[in-house]
Amino acid sequence: MRIITGIARGTKLDTVAGDAVRPTTEMAKEGIFSAIQFDLDSRRVLDLFAGSGQLGLEALSRGAESAVFVDESQASVDVVKRNAQKAKLFSQCRIVRMDFTDYLKKSNETFHFIFVDPPYGKKLLPEVIKKIMKYGVLHEDGLIICEGEDAEIDIEAISEEYGVEIKKRYKYGKTYVHTVGRK
């Protein structure tokens, strides 16, 4: 696993040992960043369920202004810190060990890009999207980029209440990436 392009291009990233963290594949990561590469400059990003931090670090390498990494696992937080230091991007990072709901409730920031890659099998994407919108964490022209195993995300109720929709949907192997934004 490495940073694909930008100022930290080629930096090899560590991952959490074991099966608790499932890193984004290079193919999926390249697809995600091909879609948003021209919109990253000077933007704030949030990497929820950060794992190794590779999505937030890739965004920083490509020109994002700052990134907040949130994970409830101490092992993941330690890996994100190491990776940010290896990539020489640590000064642009804030790394928080906290449950995603607690972070969203307490956040007083908005983000242009929010990467959401929760543990597979828990069907958390609709809940996470709803909480992002409920607590006002998405910038008015921001996007939520969701990664998971589901071909569809049931956001109908969220759409009615918060005015969001799935903008694009991609498939990379067994992984689906959904881009969610305001209508």
Z-matrix of the N, CA and C atoms (Angstrom, degrees):
N
C 1 1.446
C 2 1.530 1 107.51
N 3 1.327 2 115.53 1 133.82
C 4 1.459 3 120.32 2 -176.26
C 5 1.522 4 110.20 3 -149.21
N 6 1.336 5 114.82 4 166.02
C 7 1.469 6 120.08 5 171.95
C 8 1.526 7 106.48 6 -81.42
N 9 1.319 8 116.21 7 129.15
C 10 1.459 9 121.30 8 -170.52
C 11 1.524 10 113.10 9 -76.22
N 12 1.332 11 117.07 10 -46.25
C 13 1.464 12 118.73 11 -175.93
C 14 1.523 13 110.78 12 -151.24
N 15 1.318 14 115.83 13 175.57
C 16 1.460 15 121.21 14 179.76
C 17 1.518 16 111.72 15 96.50
N 18 1.330 17 116.37 16 -162.02
C 19 1.461 18 121.06 17 -173.23
C 20 1.527 19 113.64 18 -69.59
N 21 1.327 20 117.29 19 -20.46
C 22 1.472 21 120.69 20 178.78
C 23 1.528 22 111.11 21 -108.95
N 24 1.310 23 116.56 22 20.58
C 25 1.470 24 122.81 23 -176.85
C 26 1.529 25 111.32 24 -49.19
N 27 1.330 26 114.38 25 132.94
C 28 1.455 27 120.68 26 175.57
C 29 1.519 28 115.09 27 86.68
N 30 1.325 29 118.35 28 -8.26
C 31 1.463 30 120.34 29 179.42
C 32 1.529 31 109.02 30 -62.64
N 33 1.319 32 115.64 31 124.86
C 34 1.467 33 120.47 32 178.16
C 35 1.519 34 108.31 33 -81.85
N 36 1.322 35 114.91 34 132.56
C 37 1.450 36 121.08 35 -175.98
C 38 1.517 37 110.92 36 -107.23
N 39 1.324 38 114.64 37 143.35
C 40 1.456 39 121.07 38 174.51
C 41 1.517 40 108.99 39 -82.13
N 42 1.321 41 116.02 40 160.66
C 43 1.458 42 121.32 41 173.86
C 44 1.520 43 108.89 42 -132.04
N 45 1.293 44 115.96 43 164.31
C 46 1.451 45 121.24 44 179.03
C 47 1.525 46 108.19 45 -72.25
N 48 1.326 47 116.67 46 134.43
C 49 1.455 48 121.17 47 179.46
C 50 1.528 49 110.52 48 -65.56
N 51 1.315 50 115.89 49 148.86
C 52 1.466 51 120.94 50 176.59
C 53 1.511 52 112.35 51 92.11
N 54 1.325 53 115.13 52 -168.60
C 55 1.464 54 121.34 53 -175.62
C 56 1.525 55 113.85 54 -99.65
N 57 1.326 56 117.37 55 4.62
C 58 1.466 57 120.37 56 -176.27
C 59 1.525 58 111.84 57 -67.08
N 60 1.329 59 117.22 58 -30.10
C 61 1.468 60 121.75 59 -178.83
C 62 1.520 61 108.41 60 -117.68
N 63 1.332 62 115.75 61 133.49
C 64 1.454 63 122.44 62 179.55
C 65 1.531 64 107.53 63 -116.02
N 66 1.327 65 116.81 64 98.55
C 67 1.470 66 118.67 65 -176.62
C 68 1.534 67 112.72 66 -63.18
N 69 1.316 68 115.71 67 147.67
C 70 1.455 69 121.92 68 174.64
C 71 1.516 70 108.99 69 -63.09
N 72 1.321 71 117.41 70 134.74
C 73 1.465 72 120.26 71 179.41
C 74 1.526 73 109.68 72 -68.78
N 75 1.317 74 115.81 73 156.10
C 76 1.477 75 119.61 74 178.85
C 77 1.527 76 110.78 75 -60.93
N 78 1.346 77 117.19 76 -37.54
C 79 1.454 78 120.20 77 -179.52
C 80 1.532 79 110.57 78 -63.60
N 81 1.328 80 117.17 79 -45.53
C 82 1.463 81 120.21 80 178.78
C 83 1.524 82 110.80 81 -65.41
N 84 1.330 83 116.68 82 -43.18
C 85 1.466 84 120.19 83 -179.39
C 86 1.530 85 110.73 84 -62.34
N 87 1.319 86 117.15 85 -42.80
C 88 1.465 87 120.24 86 178.75
C 89 1.529 88 110.23 87 -62.87
N 90 1.328 89 117.57 88 -40.44
C 91 1.461 90 121.08 89 177.84
C 92 1.520 91 112.18 90 -63.43
N 93 1.320 92 116.25 91 -45.08
C 94 1.471 93 121.18 92 179.16
C 95 1.518 94 110.28 93 -58.50
N 96 1.330 95 116.24 94 -49.08
C 97 1.463 96 119.05 95 -174.39
C 98 1.524 97 113.13 96 -78.34
N 99 1.322 98 118.15 97 -22.46
C 100 1.464 99 119.35 98 172.68
C 101 1.525 100 110.10 99 -65.01
N 102 1.329 101 115.61 100 -34.85
C 103 1.467 102 120.32 101 -178.20
C 104 1.526 103 112.95 102 -73.61
N 105 1.344 104 117.84 103 -27.06
C 106 1.480 105 119.53 104 -174.02
C 107 1.524 106 113.76 105 -119.20
N 108 1.321 107 118.16 106 3.12
C 109 1.465 108 121.06 107 -170.78
C 110 1.527 109 114.83 108 -56.14
N 111 1.306 110 118.31 109 -31.89
C 112 1.467 111 120.05 110 -177.51
C 113 1.528 112 112.63 111 -86.60
N 114 1.329 113 116.56 112 -2.77
C 115 1.459 114 121.17 113 -178.31
C 116 1.525 115 113.18 114 -110.86
N 117 1.315 116 118.23 115 4.02
C 118 1.465 117 122.03 116 -174.28
C 119 1.521 118 114.48 117 -83.95
N 120 1.308 119 117.69 118 -25.28
C 121 1.464 120 121.09 119 -171.63
C 122 1.534 121 111.30 120 -55.10
N 123 1.328 122 114.99 121 123.54
C 124 1.467 123 123.70 122 176.12
C 125 1.530 124 113.84 123 62.23
N 126 1.305 125 117.27 124 26.42
C 127 1.464 126 121.32 125 -179.87
C 128 1.526 127 110.94 126 -100.76
N 129 1.333 128 115.50 127 156.41
C 130 1.467 129 122.00 128 175.96
C 131 1.523 130 108.59 129 -97.83
N 132 1.355 131 115.31 130 134.54
C 133 1.459 132 119.52 131 -179.80
C 134 1.530 133 110.37 132 -123.49
N 135 1.315 134 114.40 133 151.20
C 136 1.458 135 122.66 134 175.65
C 137 1.515 136 107.14 135 -122.87
N 138 1.321 137 116.17 136 127.21
C 139 1.460 138 122.50 137 178.47
C 140 1.529 139 107.28 138 -111.10
N 141 1.347 140 116.35 139 92.03
C 142 1.465 141 121.41 140 178.02
C 143 1.526 142 109.03 141 -79.20
N 144 1.321 143 117.21 142 148.00
C 145 1.463 144 121.26 143 -176.10
C 146 1.529 145 108.09 144 54.19
N 147 1.325 146 116.44 145 51.19
C 148 1.465 147 123.68 146 -166.29
C 149 1.520 148 114.73 147 -58.44
N 150 1.321 149 119.37 148 -33.11
C 151 1.460 150 120.23 149 -179.29
C 152 1.509 151 110.98 150 61.75
N 153 1.323 152 117.34 151 -108.99
C 154 1.469 153 122.60 152 178.11
C 155 1.524 154 111.84 153 -90.01
N 156 1.342 155 116.75 154 -13.12
C 157 1.461 156 121.02 155 -177.61
C 158 1.508 157 114.62 156 84.06
N 159 1.319 158 117.23 157 9.95
C 160 1.458 159 118.82 158 -172.56
C 161 1.529 160 114.69 159 -63.11
N 162 1.333 161 119.47 160 -33.26
C 163 1.466 162 119.44 161 -179.36
C 164 1.526 163 111.39 162 -71.03
N 165 1.324 164 116.86 163 -45.58
C 166 1.460 165 119.77 164 177.40
C 167 1.518 166 112.39 165 -64.65
N 168 1.328 167 116.94 166 -39.40
C 169 1.468 168 120.31 167 178.83
C 170 1.520 169 111.58 168 -67.95
N 171 1.309 170 117.55 169 -38.01
C 172 1.469 171 121.02 170 175.77
C 173 1.535 172 109.31 171 -61.20
N 174 1.331 173 116.74 172 -43.29
C 175 1.465 174 120.52 173 178.76
C 176 1.527 175 110.92 174 -61.57
N 177 1.331 176 117.27 175 -43.68
C 178 1.470 177 120.39 176 177.86
C 179 1.522 178 111.15 177 -63.09
N 180 1.306 179 116.82 178 -43.02
C 181 1.466 180 120.79 179 179.28
C 182 1.525 181 111.41 180 -59.74
N 183 1.318 182 116.35 181 -31.37
C 184 1.467 183 121.90 182 -177.78
C 185 1.523 184 113.29 183 -92.61
N 186 1.338 185 118.33 184 6.93
C 187 1.460 186 119.68 185 171.94
C 188 1.508 187 117.34 186 118.16
N 189 1.328 188 118.76 187 -1.48
C 190 1.464 189 119.10 188 176.57
C 191 1.527 190 109.24 189 -61.77
N 192 1.314 191 116.21 190 149.76
C 193 1.465 192 121.83 191 -176.49
C 194 1.523 193 112.39 192 -74.38
N 195 1.338 194 116.44 193 -45.36
C 196 1.460 195 120.77 194 -176.44
C 197 1.518 196 109.35 195 -155.02
N 198 1.336 197 114.89 196 161.34
C 199 1.463 198 120.08 197 179.02
C 200 1.520 199 109.57 198 -142.63
N 201 1.326 200 114.95 199 139.58
C 202 1.452 201 122.01 200 171.81
C 203 1.524 202 106.28 201 -110.80
N 204 1.321 203 115.28 202 130.63
C 205 1.460 204 122.26 203 -179.95
C 206 1.523 205 107.45 204 -112.31
N 207 1.325 206 116.96 205 126.38
C 208 1.459 207 121.41 206 -178.45
C 209 1.524 208 109.03 207 -124.46
N 210 1.314 209 115.16 208 127.15
C 211 1.460 210 121.02 209 174.19
C 212 1.522 211 107.53 210 -153.80
N 213 1.327 212 117.36 211 145.19
C 214 1.456 213 119.69 212 -179.92
C 215 1.523 214 112.70 213 -87.22
N 216 1.321 215 117.65 214 -7.83
C 217 1.455 216 122.45 215 -178.77
C 218 1.531 217 111.17 216 -91.00
N 219 1.307 218 116.56 217 127.29
C 220 1.462 219 120.25 218 176.68
C 221 1.522 220 111.05 219 -63.38
N 222 1.329 221 117.49 220 -36.86
C 223 1.467 222 120.85 221 178.39
C 224 1.531 223 110.31 222 -60.96
N 225 1.326 224 117.42 223 -42.53
C 226 1.470 225 120.71 224 178.44
C 227 1.523 226 111.24 225 -66.19
N 228 1.315 227 117.00 226 -43.57
C 229 1.468 228 120.76 227 178.62
C 230 1.528 229 110.41 228 -58.62
N 231 1.317 230 117.18 229 -42.79
C 232 1.470 231 121.18 230 178.91
C 233 1.530 232 111.25 231 -63.48
N 234 1.333 233 117.07 232 -41.04
C 235 1.467 234 120.99 233 179.52
C 236 1.534 235 110.62 234 -67.26
N 237 1.331 236 117.36 235 -42.15
C 238 1.473 237 119.81 236 178.09
C 239 1.525 238 110.04 237 -59.80
N 240 1.325 239 117.74 238 -43.92
C 241 1.472 240 120.88 239 178.69
C 242 1.529 241 111.03 240 -59.09
N 243 1.327 242 116.39 241 -47.21
C 244 1.475 243 119.97 242 179.27
C 245 1.523 244 111.07 243 -61.07
N 246 1.332 245 116.28 244 -45.07
C 247 1.463 246 119.75 245 -178.45
C 248 1.526 247 111.83 246 -65.57
N 249 1.315 248 117.30 247 -39.95
C 250 1.472 249 120.45 248 178.33
C 251 1.521 250 110.65 249 -63.58
N 252 1.328 251 116.95 250 -38.33
C 253 1.462 252 120.62 251 177.71
C 254 1.530 253 110.93 252 -68.91
N 255 1.332 254 117.31 253 -43.77
C 256 1.473 255 120.65 254 178.44
C 257 1.523 256 111.34 255 -59.47
N 258 1.330 257 115.78 256 -38.80
C 259 1.466 258 120.93 257 -177.85
C 260 1.534 259 112.56 258 -81.85
N 261 1.340 260 116.23 259 -4.16
C 262 1.467 261 122.39 260 -177.94
C 263 1.532 262 111.51 261 59.70
N 264 1.331 263 115.29 262 39.34
C 265 1.462 264 122.41 263 -179.96
C 266 1.528 265 112.12 264 -120.94
N 267 1.320 266 116.97 265 6.49
C 268 1.458 267 122.60 266 -173.37
C 269 1.531 268 112.99 267 -56.81
N 270 1.323 269 117.50 268 -35.83
C 271 1.469 270 120.39 269 -176.80
C 272 1.532 271 112.12 270 -66.75
N 273 1.318 272 117.93 271 -17.88
C 274 1.456 273 121.69 272 179.91
C 275 1.534 274 112.07 273 -98.00
N 276 1.341 275 116.05 274 4.96
C 277 1.464 276 121.55 275 -173.33
C 278 1.516 277 111.88 276 -110.45
N 279 1.314 278 113.64 277 146.79
C 280 1.463 279 121.26 278 164.54
C 281 1.520 280 105.04 279 -126.78
N 282 1.319 281 116.11 280 124.87
C 283 1.458 282 121.57 281 -173.98
C 284 1.522 283 107.91 282 -116.16
N 285 1.335 284 115.64 283 123.28
C 286 1.454 285 121.67 284 -171.51
C 287 1.529 286 109.63 285 -124.05
N 288 1.337 287 115.09 286 126.74
C 289 1.465 288 119.10 287 172.96
C 290 1.523 289 106.89 288 -94.64
N 291 1.348 290 114.97 289 107.98
C 292 1.457 291 119.30 290 -175.78
C 293 1.525 292 108.65 291 -168.38
N 294 1.297 293 117.17 292 153.09
C 295 1.453 294 122.70 293 170.88
C 296 1.533 295 108.46 294 -63.82
N 297 1.315 296 116.55 295 142.53
C 298 1.469 297 119.65 296 -175.44
C 299 1.527 298 112.35 297 -59.37
N 300 1.324 299 118.30 298 -38.90
C 301 1.465 300 120.50 299 -179.44
C 302 1.519 301 110.87 300 -64.20
N 303 1.323 302 116.70 301 -45.11
C 304 1.464 303 120.10 302 178.92
C 305 1.521 304 110.67 303 -60.84
N 306 1.337 305 116.77 304 -41.39
C 307 1.464 306 119.43 305 179.51
C 308 1.533 307 110.45 306 -63.26
N 309 1.320 308 116.82 307 -48.63
C 310 1.465 309 120.04 308 -177.90
C 311 1.523 310 111.63 309 -60.50
N 312 1.321 311 117.66 310 -40.06
C 313 1.469 312 121.72 311 178.57
C 314 1.520 313 111.63 312 -61.94
N 315 1.334 314 116.42 313 -39.56
C 316 1.467 315 121.41 314 -173.24
C 317 1.523 316 113.77 315 -90.34
N 318 1.314 317 117.28 316 -14.11
C 319 1.465 318 119.91 317 -175.79
C 320 1.518 319 111.04 318 -66.94
N 321 1.314 320 115.25 319 138.05
C 322 1.464 321 119.87 320 174.41
C 323 1.526 322 110.22 321 -115.87
N 324 1.330 323 115.81 322 22.00
C 325 1.464 324 121.77 323 179.94
C 326 1.523 325 109.89 324 -115.94
N 327 1.316 326 115.23 325 160.76
C 328 1.454 327 120.54 326 167.61
C 329 1.525 328 107.57 327 -116.97
N 330 1.311 329 115.06 328 155.17
C 331 1.466 330 121.22 329 -176.03
C 332 1.521 331 109.72 330 -128.09
N 333 1.330 332 115.08 331 142.95
C 334 1.459 333 121.30 332 178.43
C 335 1.528 334 111.45 333 -77.42
N 336 1.331 335 116.16 334 -34.67
C 337 1.459 336 121.48 335 178.19
C 338 1.515 337 108.58 336 -132.43
N 339 1.326 338 115.75 337 128.29
C 340 1.457 339 121.15 338 176.78
C 341 1.518 340 107.33 339 -121.30
N 342 1.328 341 115.84 340 115.60
C 343 1.459 342 121.86 341 177.82
C 344 1.521 343 108.06 342 -91.25
N 345 1.336 344 115.98 343 126.10
C 346 1.459 345 121.70 344 -177.76
C 347 1.525 346 107.98 345 -125.90
N 348 1.312 347 115.69 346 113.22
C 349 1.464 348 121.36 347 179.70
C 350 1.531 349 108.65 348 -136.38
N 351 1.353 350 116.57 349 72.88
C 352 1.465 351 119.69 350 -176.24
C 353 1.525 352 111.43 351 -73.91
N 354 1.323 353 116.47 352 166.87
C 355 1.473 354 119.26 353 177.40
C 356 1.528 355 110.85 354 -55.39
N 357 1.328 356 115.87 355 136.46
C 358 1.462 357 120.37 356 177.91
C 359 1.525 358 109.99 357 -66.21
N 360 1.316 359 115.46 358 154.28
C 361 1.448 360 121.12 359 174.82
C 362 1.516 361 114.23 360 88.19
N 363 1.325 362 118.12 361 -9.74
C 364 1.465 363 119.84 362 -177.20
C 365 1.527 364 112.98 363 -100.35
N 366 1.340 365 117.07 364 -6.55
C 367 1.475 366 121.94 365 177.43
C 368 1.527 367 112.27 366 53.45
N 369 1.337 368 117.05 367 45.63
C 370 1.456 369 122.15 368 -175.20
C 371 1.528 370 114.93 369 -88.41
N 372 1.317 371 118.77 370 -14.55
C 373 1.473 372 119.22 371 -171.39
C 374 1.530 373 114.11 372 -55.50
N 375 1.341 374 120.50 373 -48.60
C 376 1.481 375 117.71 374 178.87
C 377 1.530 376 112.76 375 -59.34
N 378 1.320 377 116.75 376 -40.62
C 379 1.470 378 120.63 377 179.61
C 380 1.524 379 111.31 378 -63.75
N 381 1.324 380 116.31 379 -42.63
C 382 1.469 381 120.39 380 -179.11
C 383 1.528 382 110.17 381 -65.75
N 384 1.325 383 117.50 382 -45.19
C 385 1.467 384 120.97 383 179.01
C 386 1.530 385 109.93 384 -59.13
N 387 1.332 386 116.27 385 -45.61
C 388 1.469 387 120.24 386 -179.57
C 389 1.529 388 110.56 387 -59.49
N 390 1.320 389 117.20 388 -44.31
C 391 1.467 390 120.05 389 -178.45
C 392 1.522 391 111.90 390 -68.79
N 393 1.316 392 117.65 391 -36.30
C 394 1.469 393 120.57 392 176.00
C 395 1.528 394 109.50 393 -58.81
N 396 1.321 395 115.93 394 -44.73
C 397 1.459 396 120.21 395 -179.03
C 398 1.533 397 111.43 396 -72.91
N 399 1.318 398 117.26 397 -42.38
C 400 1.459 399 121.66 398 -179.05
C 401 1.525 400 111.72 399 -58.40
N 402 1.330 401 116.61 400 -41.66
C 403 1.461 402 120.18 401 -176.41
C 404 1.532 403 113.28 402 -92.95
N 405 1.337 404 117.86 403 6.30
C 406 1.460 405 121.65 404 172.09
C 407 1.518 406 115.03 405 66.58
N 408 1.310 407 117.31 406 36.23
C 409 1.470 408 121.03 407 -175.69
C 410 1.529 409 112.27 408 -88.70
N 411 1.332 410 117.64 409 -21.14
C 412 1.468 411 121.06 410 -179.70
C 413 1.523 412 109.76 411 -83.38
N 414 1.325 413 116.85 412 126.40
C 415 1.469 414 122.87 413 175.11
C 416 1.532 415 108.44 414 -58.05
N 417 1.316 416 117.62 415 152.93
C 418 1.467 417 120.92 416 -175.20
C 419 1.526 418 113.49 417 -56.17
N 420 1.340 419 118.34 418 -30.32
C 421 1.467 420 119.65 419 176.84
C 422 1.538 421 111.25 420 -113.33
N 423 1.325 422 115.36 421 26.06
C 424 1.456 423 120.75 422 -176.97
C 425 1.517 424 114.21 423 -84.14
N 426 1.334 425 114.49 424 170.48
C 427 1.461 426 122.61 425 178.20
C 428 1.525 427 109.94 426 -130.42
N 429 1.315 428 114.97 427 143.22
C 430 1.453 429 121.98 428 171.20
C 431 1.519 430 106.18 429 -103.72
N 432 1.313 431 116.61 430 123.47
C 433 1.459 432 121.29 431 -179.21
C 434 1.520 433 107.16 432 -109.34
N 435 1.338 434 114.90 433 109.37
C 436 1.461 435 122.38 434 -172.62
C 437 1.518 436 110.54 435 -105.31
N 438 1.307 437 115.54 436 135.32
C 439 1.449 438 121.31 437 177.50
C 440 1.521 439 108.23 438 -120.01
N 441 1.327 440 116.73 439 136.28
C 442 1.455 441 119.39 440 179.61
C 443 1.502 442 112.21 441 -174.24
N 444 1.338 443 115.38 442 -173.28
C 445 1.461 444 119.94 443 -177.15
C 446 1.518 445 113.39 444 -96.51
N 447 1.325 446 117.78 445 -2.29
C 448 1.457 447 120.90 446 -176.00
C 449 1.521 448 112.15 447 -93.22
N 450 1.333 449 115.30 448 131.31
C 451 1.461 450 120.24 449 177.40
C 452 1.518 451 110.93 450 -68.35
N 453 1.323 452 116.87 451 -30.46
C 454 1.462 453 122.37 452 179.58
C 455 1.527 454 109.14 453 -124.94
N 456 1.315 455 116.12 454 148.21
C 457 1.458 456 121.73 455 172.09
C 458 1.517 457 106.03 456 -119.43
N 459 1.316 458 117.01 457 127.85
C 460 1.456 459 121.32 458 179.58
C 461 1.535 460 108.97 459 -80.72
N 462 1.326 461 115.26 460 95.68
C 463 1.470 462 118.05 461 179.54
C 464 1.525 463 111.75 462 -117.73
N 465 1.317 464 116.16 463 18.57
C 466 1.470 465 119.54 464 -177.96
C 467 1.530 466 112.37 465 -56.64
N 468 1.328 467 117.07 466 -49.49
C 469 1.470 468 120.28 467 179.96
C 470 1.527 469 110.92 468 -65.47
N 471 1.320 470 116.68 469 -39.03
C 472 1.470 471 121.12 470 178.13
C 473 1.523 472 109.11 471 -64.29
N 474 1.325 473 115.79 472 -40.28
C 475 1.457 474 121.16 473 -179.42
C 476 1.525 475 111.06 474 -61.09
N 477 1.330 476 116.14 475 -44.54
C 478 1.467 477 119.57 476 179.53
C 479 1.522 478 111.92 477 -64.70
N 480 1.324 479 116.49 478 -42.74
C 481 1.465 480 120.63 479 -175.72
C 482 1.529 481 112.86 480 -76.94
N 483 1.343 482 116.47 481 -38.18
C 484 1.470 483 119.42 482 -172.07
C 485 1.528 484 114.38 483 -118.15
N 486 1.316 485 118.34 484 -1.61
C 487 1.454 486 120.81 485 175.61
C 488 1.514 487 114.73 486 67.98
N 489 1.335 488 116.96 487 42.67
C 490 1.464 489 120.62 488 176.90
C 491 1.522 490 109.39 489 -114.50
N 492 1.311 491 114.29 490 160.23
C 493 1.458 492 120.60 491 177.42
C 494 1.515 493 109.80 492 -149.02
N 495 1.326 494 115.10 493 161.23
C 496 1.459 495 119.67 494 173.97
C 497 1.520 496 106.72 495 -79.72
N 498 1.324 497 115.63 496 118.64
C 499 1.464 498 121.33 497 -178.53
C 500 1.521 499 111.22 498 -81.68
N 501 1.347 500 115.15 499 -44.64
C 502 1.471 501 120.49 500 -179.49
C 503 1.512 502 108.83 501 -146.71
N 504 1.325 503 114.41 502 156.44
C 505 1.451 504 121.30 503 178.88
C 506 1.533 505 107.47 504 -138.25
N 507 1.319 506 115.88 505 131.90
C 508 1.459 507 121.41 506 -179.48
C 509 1.522 508 109.36 507 -128.60
N 510 1.326 509 116.53 508 156.23
C 511 1.464 510 121.42 509 175.42
C 512 1.519 511 108.42 510 -127.78
N 513 1.336 512 115.42 511 129.14
C 514 1.459 513 122.60 512 177.86
C 515 1.525 514 107.17 513 -128.39
N 516 1.320 515 116.84 514 98.96
C 517 1.459 516 119.52 515 -175.49
C 518 1.520 517 109.20 516 63.83
N 519 1.338 518 117.11 517 -122.84
C 520 1.470 519 121.91 518 179.15
C 521 1.521 520 112.42 519 -91.49
N 522 1.322 521 116.81 520 1.23
C 523 1.461 522 121.62 521 -174.90
C 524 1.521 523 111.05 522 -102.61
N 525 1.328 524 115.35 523 136.37
C 526 1.465 525 121.72 524 174.31
C 527 1.524 526 108.02 525 -109.96
N 528 1.327 527 114.92 526 139.85
C 529 1.460 528 121.26 527 176.04
C 530 1.525 529 106.83 528 -120.92
N 531 1.319 530 116.25 529 124.45
C 532 1.455 531 123.27 530 179.68
C 533 1.520 532 108.14 531 -115.44
N 534 1.311 533 116.71 532 129.84
C 535 1.449 534 122.04 533 175.28
C 536 1.525 535 107.90 534 -102.45
N 537 1.324 536 116.46 535 119.70
C 538 1.457 537 123.11 536 -175.28
C 539 1.526 538 109.19 537 -115.48
N 540 1.326 539 116.34 538 133.89
C 541 1.459 540 120.96 539 177.88
C 542 1.521 541 110.20 540 -150.01
N 543 1.305 542 114.94 541 178.46
C 544 1.465 543 119.78 542 179.29
C 545 1.530 544 110.27 543 -71.84
N 546 1.333 545 115.31 544 150.56
C 547 1.467 546 120.95 545 177.73
C 548 1.502 547 110.64 546 -68.03
